[in-house]
C-alpha cells in the first residue's frame, strides 16, 4: 500500500496456525477475496489516519494520539475446517450499514472506486 497514490504504512501481523496444511481451493478466486478484504481494511485505516492527523492539531500539547495502522491475519484449524480472520484497527463499520455489508455489490466507495466485491 506504500506504492499507491495515497501511501500508507501498515503493520501486518500474521498469526498462522502451523496445523493448517494445504487446502484445496481455486487459488485465483481465493486470492481475490483476500486482496479485496485487505484493500478494504487499508482504505478504512487510511481514512482513520487522515481523521487522526486532522484532529491532532486540536489536541492539548503533550497528549500523544498517534495512530499506527495494523492488519492481522489469523488462521486456525477447528473441527477439520480452516478458519481465517482478518482484523484491522480502522474506524469500524458504521451501525447504519452493518445490515448491508453482505449484500452482493454493496459499496460505500464513490463513483468507480468500489465494486462491492470485498
Residue, then its C-alpha position, 0 to 999 in steps of 0.5 A: x500500500x506504500x506504492x499507491x497514490x495515497x501511501x500508507x504504512x501498515x503493520x501486518x501481523x500474521x498469526x498462522x496456525x502451523x496445523x493448517x496444511x494445504x487446502x484445496x481451493x481455486x487459488x485465483x478466486x481465493x486470492x481475490x477475496x483476500x486482496x479485496x478484504x485487505x484493500x478494504x481494511x487499508x482504505x478504512x485505516x487510511x481514512x482513520x489516519x487522515x481523521x487522526x492527523x486532522x484532529x491532532x492539531x486540536x489536541x492539548x500539547x503533550x497528549x500523544x494520539x498517534x495512530x499506527x495502522x495494523x492488519x492481522x491475519x489469523x488462521x486456525x484449524x477447528x473441527x477439520x475446517x480452516x478458519x481465517x480472520x482478518x482484523x484491522x484497527x480502522x474506524x469500524x463499520x458504521x451501525x447504519x450499514x452493518x445490515x448491508x455489508x453482505x449484500x452482493x455489490x454493496x459499496x460505500x466507495x464513490x463513483x468507480x472506486x468500489x465494486x462491492x466485491x470485498 
